[in-house]
Every structure is written in C-alpha cells, then in structure tokens.
Amino acid sequence: MRTSALLLAALAAASFAVQAGTLARFEGDSNERTPVFEAGGPWMLYWYTQSDNTLPKTFELRLYAADSGEYLGTVIQQRIIANGRKLFEDAGRYRVDVVAGNLDWTLVVSEMAEDKATRLIRESKGQPTIGDTAEGFASQVAEDNFESWRPVDNQTLLLFAADESRGFKVTFEVPCKGLKEATALTFVSSGVSSDGELYDSIMLDDGMHCEFARVVPTVFD
C-alpha cells in the first residue's frame, strides 16, 4: 500500500484531531478563520490542497496572534495545487485566516522538538553543520526508493522496494498512535531530490502526524 503526499483522500474522514505531537488539524473548502491553537515551543504548520476541477485556484494563509489580533504575516500565497510547510520558532496562541477558492485544504499544526527545530533553522539559513546534514539524511526517504509499506507496531514502519527483498526500517521517537492498524498513510514531503520527493513524516487518516526518527536501509529475509 502506498499513498502519495499529494493525495488527501485518506484525510477526509476527520475534520479535527488533537493528538500527541499534533496540536490541531483543520480542513475546509472555502474562506475560514481557524479556532485558536496554542504552541508551547517551536511548531510547524503543514498545508495540503487538492481539487477535482480546472477552475482558477486561490490559496492564502494569514497568521494572527490570537490574544492581540496582531497580523503576523502571510505564510503562503499560491495559485496551484501544492503542499508545503513552515517552521515557527516562537511559542504562543495563534489563529490562521484561510483564503481559498476552488480547492479543498487541510492544515496541521505540530509541535517540534527543540533540537530538530534548531537544525531546520540552520538549514534554512544555509548554515547546516556536518551533523545536521547527516541527521537529515538519516531521517528521510525518497519516494522512488520504495513501493509499499507495512507497520510492525506503533513505533516501526517497514518500506519495501518493488521486489520486497530490500527497503527501509523507519522508527519514530514517539509511538505513532494508530499506525499498527492503519490501512492508509499520507507521506509528507520535506523537500525534493534527484529521486523525487523526500519524505520525513507520515499522517494517518485521523490526522495523527508522526515524524521519522531514523530511516535505516534494510535487507529483508
């Protein structure tokens, strides 16, 4: 089984979920102001869009401080169907105004570990250390490097190449609640390589978002 990061059919069943590591999840198909959410440290905003029509698209995210109402800036403006993410360093209470036309959208707000947030910040500034680069490679897998997947338990996911004799063993720092019973996954992209999109996390169909801790090349018996 395999679900591309661009396919969101598996997400349609749940409208809002709060899970370990996932602070909030919102979805809609038009303009909307999200409820207030609170982050206790660095956090990531992921967005996913999809559409089955050919009409012109509009998608914009505007971030506000929940208590003061201060406009903090536009996170993204796009006129195409695309997914993305943005890291925020400051804890606080926030809300997002969504401007959307002719598409369906999903937002996921996830807390980030301090060390991973620090690494991503250095990478975004073009100042990664050797350790940052090594850690990044060790927690990502390219989309063309596997064809199917199978959960072992809530902390281990196996990815198989076409012949199923090799692939990857993915582990999570925190157990990914519900993974063992999952029948559909959305693989979340963290960038692009010569082998296609790079995945560093998954999302379950109830909105649970789980980041990879380690991706280890494996030969299966």
C-alpha positions in Angstrom: 0.0 0.0 0.0 1.2 3.5 -0.8 -0.3 7.0 -0.7 1.4 10.0 -2.2 1.9 13.2 -0.2 -0.2 14.8 -2.9 -3.3 12.6 -2.2 -5.5 13.6 0.6 -8.5 11.2 0.3 -7.4 9.5 3.4 -7.7 12.7 5.4 -11.3 13.4 4.5 -12.8 11.3 7.3 -11.8 13.5 10.2 -12.4 17.3 10.5 -10.3 18.0 13.6 -7.9 16.0 15.7 -5.6 16.7 18.6 -3.0 14.0 19.2 0.4 13.7 20.8 2.7 15.9 18.8 -0.2 17.2 16.7 -1.7 20.3 18.2 -4.5 20.9 15.8 -5.9 19.9 12.4 -8.4 22.0 10.3 -9.9 21.4 6.9 -12.3 23.2 4.6 -13.1 24.2 1.0 -13.6 28.0 1.3 -12.6 31.0 3.3 -12.3 30.3 7.0 -10.8 31.5 10.3 -9.4 28.6 12.4 -10.0 28.2 16.1 -7.2 29.4 18.4 -4.4 26.9 19.0 -1.5 27.2 21.4 2.1 26.1 20.9 4.5 25.7 23.9 7.6 25.9 21.8 8.7 25.7 18.1 5.9 24.5 15.8 5.4 23.5 12.2 2.4 24.5 10.0 1.7 22.0 7.2 -0.7 22.7 4.4 -2.2 20.3 1.8 -4.5 21.3 -1.1 -6.5 19.3 -3.7 -9.1 19.9 -6.3 -11.0 17.9 -9.0 -11.9 21.0 -11.1 -10.0 23.1 -13.6 -11.1 26.5 -12.3 -8.5 29.1 -11.3 -7.3 28.4 -7.7 -6.6 30.7 -4.8 -5.0 29.7 -1.5 -3.5 32.0 1.1 -2.7 31.6 4.8 -2.5 34.7 7.1 -1.2 34.2 10.7 -2.5 36.3 13.6 -1.7 36.5 17.3 -4.8 35.1 19.0 -4.9 37.4 22.0 -4.0 40.8 20.5 -5.3 40.1 17.0 -2.0 41.4 15.6 -1.3 40.4 12.0 1.9 38.5 11.9 2.3 38.0 8.2 1.2 35.9 5.2 2.5 32.4 5.4 1.8 31.3 1.8 0.2 32.6 -1.4 -0.3 30.1 -4.2 -2.5 29.7 -7.3 -1.8 26.0 -7.8 -2.5 22.7 -6.1 0.6 22.2 -3.8 1.6 21.2 -0.3 4.1 22.8 2.0 5.2 23.6 5.5 6.7 26.4 7.5 8.6 26.4 10.8 7.8 28.9 13.5 10.2 29.4 16.4 8.0 31.3 19.0 5.6 29.7 21.4 2.2 31.4 21.7 -1.5 31.4 20.9 -2.4 31.8 17.2 -5.1 31.5 14.6 -4.9 31.3 10.8 -7.2 33.1 8.3 -7.6 30.9 5.2 -8.5 32.4 1.8 -9.4 29.6 -0.5 -11.1 29.3 -3.9 -12.0 26.2 -5.9 -10.0 23.8 -3.8 -10.1 21.7 -0.6 -7.5 22.3 2.0 -6.1 20.8 5.2 -3.9 22.4 7.9 -2.0 20.5 10.5 -0.2 22.2 13.4 2.5 20.1 15.1 5.0 20.8 17.9 8.6 20.4 17.1 11.5 19.1 19.2 13.9 21.9 20.1 16.9 20.1 18.5 15.1 19.4 15.2 13.8 23.0 15.1 17.3 24.3 15.6 18.6 22.1 12.8 15.9 23.2 10.4 16.6 26.8 11.2 20.3 26.4 10.4 19.5 24.6 7.2 17.1 27.3 6.1 19.9 29.9 6.6 22.3 27.8 4.5 24.4 27.1 7.6 23.9 23.3 8.3 26.6 21.5 10.3 28.0 18.2 9.1 25.9 16.6 11.9 22.8 18.4 10.6 23.3 17.0 7.1 23.9 13.5 8.4 20.9 13.6 10.6 18.7 14.9 7.8 19.7 12.1 5.5 19.2 9.6 8.3 15.6 10.6 8.8 14.4 10.9 5.2 13.5 8.6 2.4 12.9 9.4 -1.3 9.6 8.5 -2.9 11.2 6.4 -5.7 13.0 4.2 -3.2 10.0 2.2 -2.1 6.8 0.8 -3.5 4.8 -0.4 -0.5 4.7 -0.3 3.3 3.7 -2.3 6.4 3.5 -1.3 10.0 5.2 -3.6 12.6 3.8 -1.7 15.6 3.1 1.9 16.5 6.9 2.7 16.6 8.1 0.8 13.5 7.2 1.1 9.8 8.7 -1.1 7.0 9.1 0.3 3.5 9.6 -2.2 0.6 11.2 -1.8 -2.8 9.4 -3.5 -5.7 11.0 -6.9 -5.1 10.2 -6.7 -1.4 13.7 -8.1 -0.6 15.1 -4.7 0.4 13.8 -1.4 1.6 13.9 0.6 4.8 13.0 0.3 8.5 11.5 3.6 9.8 11.3 4.3 13.6 9.7 7.1 15.5 10.9 8.9 18.6 7.3 8.8 20.0 5.0 5.9 19.2 2.7 6.8 16.3 -0.7 6.0 17.9 -2.9 4.1 15.4 -0.1 3.2 13.0 -0.3 -0.6 13.6 -4.0 -0.6 12.5 -3.5 1.9 9.6 -4.8 1.0 6.2 -3.9 4.3 4.5 -1.0 6.7 5.0 -0.1 10.1 3.6 3.7 10.5 3.2 4.7 14.1 3.9 7.3 15.8 1.8 10.3 17.7 3.3 12.0 18.6 0.0 13.0 17.2 -3.4 16.0 15.2 -4.5 17.0 13.5 -7.8 14.9 10.5 -6.7 11.8 12.6 -6.3 10.2 14.0 -3.1 11.9 13.4 0.2 9.6 12.2 3.0 10.3 12.8 6.7 6.9 12.0 8.3 3.6 10.4 7.8 0.0 11.3 8.5 -2.7 8.8 9.5 -6.3 9.2 8.3 -7.4 10.6 11.7 -4.9 13.5 11.4 -2.2 12.0 13.6 1.1 13.3 12.3 4.3 11.4 13.1 7.9 12.4 12.3 10.6 9.9 11.3 13.4 9.5 13.9 15.5 7.1 11.8 15.3 5.6 8.3 17.6 2.6 8.0 18.3 0.7 4.7 17.3 -2.9 5.3 17.6 -6.3 3.6 14.5 -8.4 4.4 14.6 -12.2 4.8 
